[in-house]
Amino acid sequence: MTQRLEGKVAIITGATSGIGEATARRFAEEGATVILAGRTVEKGEKLAKELGGNAMFQKADVMQEADIAALVDTAKAKFGRLDCLFNNAGAGDRTTLDSVTEEEFAQVMRLLTGSVVFGIKHAARIMREQGSGCIINNSSIAAHRLGQGGYLYSGAKAAVSHLTRLAGVELGADGIRVNAISPGAVATPIFWGGSARANHLSDEENQAKMEKLEKNLARATPLPRAGLALDIANAAVFLASDEGSFINSHDLVVDGGRISMFNEKSG
């Protein structure tokens, strides 16, 4: 059976947990060479070893442009090309309009929106030379509907979705496709503080939280189950593969129908 990403080189940010980890596993299964990016060295190196010779870990903080540029430079130096960048790294927030501070604004916007801006900028350097490439940005249904995320998170993700459309139009002539995925009702550690907090909990504690979360989210969509990180990973495989070769400037909502349910309730 032909692997859908055979021969492709991909960078996945935030690859040590949740959606990033699931996507790294799926990309490797489909034959891609994967550069795993994250801040937790122990987890990153363990995952790379588990995935085998076609995976490597590189420590990176996507809030630093130099770290993003270094990931792209590694792809070029070690593998001669970059076929896909998944701008996945992120975190939630609970800010409200009346409580937001300058520090929170700078932190959230730099992490969620700035990482996408600079990821696109540096991936395009190599992809233009190749005349091909795929960039996928992790957005959210919070970009599309009210009440689906914190104040700054929702604004930052709305920017990601719009930047995706802008970049897809600008880079399309160079053979570079830029798309987004907007997850909703997906059970990941972001709901209890993200990977940073999850790293301080035991496997049993994280598992218990996940099981409770999946039960709660199953009631939040028309489908009788919660979304899983694997659902988003499968969408990313499709967009990165040749099957998605005519999809550009698109934001693919993967939420089990939550947006439609929300619209109907809100009249």
Secondary structure, DSSP 8 states (H G I E B T S, - for coil): ---TTTT-EEEEESTTSHHHHHHHHHHHHTT-EEEEEES-HHHHHHHHHHH-TTEEEEE--TTSHHHHHHHHHHHHHHHS---EEEE---------TTT--HHHHHHHHIIIIIHHHHHHHHHHHHHHHHT-EEEEEE--GGGTSTTSS-HHHHHHHHHHHHHHHHHHHHHGGGTEEEEEEEE-SB--GGGGTHHHHHTTS-HHHHHHHHHHHHHHHHTTSSSSS-B-HHHHHHHHHHHHSGGGTT--S-EEEESTTHHHHHHHHH-
